[in-house]
Amino acid sequence: MANTPGADLRDPAWRSRLAWAIATLVVLWPLLVVAEFQPWQLFAPDSLQSTLRFLAGFFPPRLDAEFLSLVARETWRTVAIATAGMTLGLVIGWPLALLSARSLSISSLVGRMAPLPATVRLAVRALLVALRSIPELIWALVFVRVVGLGPTAGVLAIGLTYGGMLGKVYGEILDSGDTGVTRALLRNGSGRLQAFFFGQLPQNASELTSYTVYRWECAIRSSAVLGFVGAGGLGQQMDNAMKMFNGAEVCTLLLVFVLLVVLTDRVSGLLRRMLG
């Protein structure tokens, strides 16, 4: 029996793909309605006129020496806030990751963990959930009222949130890898730290490094956003320029944001190649 022309080119799974697409639309549509997602409002006459008037003030960008010097200082401050916050996150995240990793528990070698280590592990995991469940923007709002305006609030906000994120992911990386060497070390009398440094770290170093560098990239972006709530850096300058409707300064700051992200991506790629 002759094949129907074009039958071999037909997707055999087209019915299931269509069904999943319809199901996704059925689920997504009520969510869009609740979120009041109405992108066509951007093209309403009043909105479009205001947008064009605001964008017209972007050109030419402000490039005088005094303003560029200020931008350079705030850019360096933004990177410093991100790096210091990331360092604080590592100080918080690593110990919690080692405590939450089941593969590093001596009592788990015989099967079920003992009650005390199991309780400690659950408490540490609950702490990690609490730290990462509160966005860094909320932490920044809290710390701005505690320590005042400035970089300190941004560093503390990034450190706490990223400490929770790093601790969770580090613990999962340690538990998801091959734990044979680690368990052998623990059975032969090694402590938790020895098992980590000689068993877990060598085989997971690349993945741990990659995630750490990625989080540093995110911290730089976060530090820029935190400036809008008074945590210093480029975000605070952007907030001031937006409030004053100074489009030329906004344009310059946006260009710096883009260049900073590109530079961060290049540096992180270089670090991955060096450490990978």
C-alpha positions as CSV (number, residue, x, y, z in Angstrom):
1,M,0.0,0.0,0.0
2,A,1.4,3.3,-1.1
3,N,2.3,5.9,1.5
4,T,0.3,9.1,1.5
5,P,2.4,12.0,0.2
6,G,3.8,14.0,3.1
7,A,2.9,11.4,5.7
8,D,6.5,10.8,6.6
9,L,6.9,14.5,7.3
10,R,4.0,14.7,9.7
11,D,4.8,15.0,13.4
12,P,3.5,11.8,15.0
13,A,3.1,13.6,18.3
14,W,1.2,16.6,17.0
15,R,-2.0,15.7,18.8
16,S,-0.4,15.5,22.2
17,R,1.5,18.7,21.6
18,L,-1.7,20.5,20.6
19,A,-3.5,19.1,23.6
20,W,-0.7,20.3,25.9
21,A,-0.7,23.7,24.2
22,I,-4.5,24.1,24.8
23,A,-4.2,22.9,28.4
24,T,-1.4,25.4,29.0
25,L,-3.6,28.2,27.6
26,V,-6.6,27.2,29.7
27,V,-4.5,27.3,32.8
28,L,-2.5,30.5,31.9
29,W,-5.5,32.6,30.8
30,P,-7.1,33.0,34.2
31,L,-3.7,33.8,35.7
32,L,-3.2,36.6,33.1
33,V,-6.7,37.9,33.9
34,V,-6.0,38.0,37.7
35,A,-2.6,39.7,37.0
36,E,-4.4,42.3,34.9
37,F,-1.9,41.8,32.1
38,Q,-2.9,44.3,29.5
39,P,0.1,45.1,27.3
40,W,-2.1,47.0,24.8
41,Q,-2.4,49.8,27.3
42,L,1.2,50.7,26.4
43,F,-0.1,51.8,22.9
44,A,-3.0,53.9,24.2
45,P,-2.7,57.5,23.0
46,D,-2.0,59.0,26.5
47,S,0.5,56.3,27.5
48,L,2.3,56.5,24.1
49,Q,2.5,60.3,24.2
50,S,4.0,60.3,27.7
51,T,6.5,57.5,26.8
52,L,7.7,59.3,23.7
53,R,8.1,62.6,25.6
54,F,10.1,60.9,28.3
55,L,12.3,59.0,25.8
56,A,12.9,62.1,23.8
57,G,14.8,63.5,26.9
58,F,17.2,60.6,26.8
59,F,19.2,62.1,23.9
60,P,21.9,63.2,24.0
61,P,23.0,61.3,27.2
62,R,24.9,63.3,29.8
63,L,28.6,62.7,29.3
64,D,30.3,65.6,31.0
65,A,33.4,64.8,33.1
66,E,31.7,65.6,36.5
67,F,28.8,63.3,35.9
68,L,30.9,60.5,34.5
69,S,33.2,60.7,37.5
70,L,30.2,60.3,39.8
71,V,28.9,57.3,37.7
72,A,32.4,55.7,37.9
73,R,32.4,56.0,41.7
74,E,28.9,54.6,42.0
75,T,29.6,51.8,39.6
76,W,32.6,50.8,41.7
77,R,30.4,51.0,44.8
78,T,27.8,48.8,43.2
79,V,30.4,46.1,42.4
80,A,31.8,46.5,45.9
81,I,28.4,46.0,47.5
82,A,27.7,42.9,45.4
83,T,31.1,41.4,46.2
84,A,30.9,42.1,49.9
85,G,27.3,40.8,50.1
86,M,28.4,37.7,48.2
87,T,31.2,37.1,50.6
88,L,28.8,37.4,53.5
89,G,26.5,35.0,51.8
90,L,29.4,32.5,51.4
91,V,30.2,32.9,55.1
92,I,26.6,32.1,56.0
93,G,25.9,29.5,53.3
94,W,28.9,27.2,53.5
95,P,28.5,26.2,57.2
96,L,24.8,25.7,56.7
97,A,25.3,23.6,53.6
98,L,27.8,21.3,55.4
99,L,25.3,20.9,58.3
100,S,22.3,20.2,56.0
101,A,24.1,17.8,53.7
102,R,23.0,14.2,54.5
103,S,26.0,12.7,52.7
104,L,28.3,14.2,55.3
105,S,26.3,12.9,58.3
106,I,28.1,10.1,60.2
107,S,24.9,8.8,61.7
108,S,23.3,8.3,58.3
109,L,25.9,5.6,57.4
110,V,23.9,2.9,59.1
111,G,20.6,4.0,57.5
112,R,18.2,6.3,59.3
113,M,19.8,9.4,60.9
114,A,19.9,9.6,64.7
115,P,17.3,11.9,66.2
116,L,19.6,14.7,67.2
117,P,21.5,15.0,63.9
118,A,18.1,14.7,62.1
119,T,16.7,17.5,64.2
120,V,19.7,19.7,63.6
121,R,19.5,19.1,59.9
122,L,15.8,20.0,59.7
123,A,16.4,23.2,61.7
124,V,19.2,24.2,59.4
125,R,17.1,23.5,56.3
126,A,14.2,25.6,57.9
127,L,16.7,28.4,58.5
128,L,17.8,28.3,54.8
129,V,14.2,28.4,53.7
130,A,13.6,31.5,55.9
131,L,16.6,33.3,54.6
132,R,16.0,32.8,50.9
133,S,12.2,33.2,51.1
134,I,12.6,36.9,52.0
135,P,13.8,38.8,48.8
136,E,16.8,41.0,49.2
137,L,14.7,44.0,48.4
138,I,12.7,43.4,51.6
139,W,15.8,42.9,53.6
140,A,17.2,46.1,52.2
141,L,14.1,48.0,53.3
142,V,14.4,46.6,56.8
143,F,18.2,47.4,57.1
144,V,17.8,50.9,55.7
145,R,15.6,51.7,58.7
146,V,18.0,49.9,61.1
147,V,21.4,51.1,59.9
148,G,20.3,54.1,57.7
149,L,20.9,54.8,54.0
150,G,24.0,53.5,52.4
151,P,25.9,50.4,51.2
152,T,25.7,48.6,54.6
153,A,22.0,47.9,54.1
154,G,22.7,46.5,50.6
155,V,25.5,44.2,51.8
156,L,23.5,42.8,54.6
157,A,20.4,42.3,52.4
158,I,22.4,40.4,49.7
159,G,24.3,38.4,52.3
160,L,21.3,37.1,54.1
161,T,19.2,36.2,51.0
162,Y,22.2,34.8,49.1
163,G,23.4,32.9,52.2
164,G,20.1,31.0,52.1
165,M,20.3,30.4,48.3
166,L,23.9,29.3,48.4
167,G,23.4,27.0,51.4
168,K,20.5,25.2,49.8
169,V,22.1,24.7,46.4
170,Y,25.5,23.8,47.8
171,G,23.9,21.1,50.0
172,E,21.9,19.7,47.1
173,I,25.1,19.6,45.0
174,L,27.0,17.7,47.7
175,D,24.1,15.2,48.1
176,S,23.5,14.6,44.4
177,G,27.0,13.7,43.5
178,D,28.8,10.4,44.0
179,T,29.1,9.9,47.7
180,G,31.1,6.7,47.7
181,V,34.5,8.2,48.6
182,T,32.9,10.4,51.2
183,R,31.2,7.5,52.9
184,A,34.4,5.5,52.8
185,L,36.2,8.3,54.6
186,L,33.5,8.6,57.2
187,R,33.5,4.9,57.9
188,N,37.3,5.0,58.4
189,G,37.1,7.7,61.1
190,S,37.3,10.9,59.1
191,G,35.4,13.9,60.4
192,R,32.8,15.9,58.5
193,L,35.3,18.6,57.3
194,Q,37.9,16.0,56.2
195,A,35.3,14.1,54.3
196,F,34.2,17.3,52.6
197,F,37.7,18.5,51.6
198,F,39.0,15.2,50.5
199,G,35.8,13.5,49.2
200,Q,33.2,16.0,48.2
201,L,35.1,19.1,47.1
202,P,37.4,17.5,44.5
203,Q,34.6,16.0,42.5
204,N,32.1,18.9,42.9
205,A,34.5,21.8,42.6
206,S,33.5,22.7,39.0
207,E,29.8,22.7,39.7
208,L,30.2,24.6,42.9
209,T,32.4,27.2,41.2
210,S,30.1,27.7,38.3
211,Y,27.1,28.3,40.6
212,T,29.1,30.7,42.8
213,V,30.2,32.8,39.9
214,Y,26.6,32.9,38.5
215,R,25.4,34.1,41.9
216,W,28.0,36.8,41.9
217,E,26.6,38.0,38.6
218,C,23.1,38.1,40.1
219,A,24.5,39.9,43.2
220,I,25.8,42.7,40.9
221,R,22.3,43.1,39.3
222,S,20.7,42.9,42.8
223,S,23.0,45.6,44.2
224,A,21.9,48.0,41.4
225,V,18.2,47.4,42.1
226,L,18.7,47.8,45.9
227,G,19.9,51.3,45.3
228,F,16.3,52.3,44.6
229,V,15.5,51.8,48.3
230,G,18.5,53.8,49.5
231,A,21.2,51.1,49.6
232,G,23.6,53.2,47.5
233,G,25.3,52.5,44.2
234,L,24.0,53.1,40.7
235,G,20.4,52.3,41.6
236,Q,20.2,55.2,43.9
237,Q,21.6,57.6,41.2
238,M,19.0,56.1,38.8
239,D,16.2,56.7,41.3
240,N,17.3,60.3,41.8
241,A,17.5,60.9,38.0
242,M,14.0,59.3,37.5
243,K,12.5,61.5,40.2
244,M,13.9,64.6,38.6
245,F,12.8,63.5,35.1
246,N,16.4,63.9,33.9
247,G,16.3,61.6,30.8
248,A,19.9,62.4,29.8
249,E,21.2,61.1,33.1
250,V,18.9,58.1,33.0
251,C,20.2,57.2,29.5
252,T,23.8,57.4,30.7
253,L,23.1,55.2,33.7
254,L,21.2,52.6,31.6
255,L,24.2,52.4,29.2
256,V,26.5,51.8,32.2
257,F,24.1,49.1,33.5
258,V,24.4,47.3,30.1
259,L,28.2,47.7,30.0
260,L,28.4,46.4,33.6
261,V,26.4,43.3,32.9
262,V,28.5,42.6,29.7
263,L,31.7,43.1,31.6
264,T,30.4,40.9,34.5
265,D,29.5,38.2,32.0
266,R,33.0,38.3,30.4
267,V,34.7,38.1,33.8
268,S,32.5,35.3,35.0
269,G,33.2,33.4,31.7
270,L,36.9,33.9,32.2
271,L,36.8,32.6,35.8
272,R,34.8,29.6,34.7
273,R,37.4,28.7,32.1
274,M,40.3,29.3,34.6
275,L,38.7,27.2,37.4
276,G,37.0,24.7,35.2
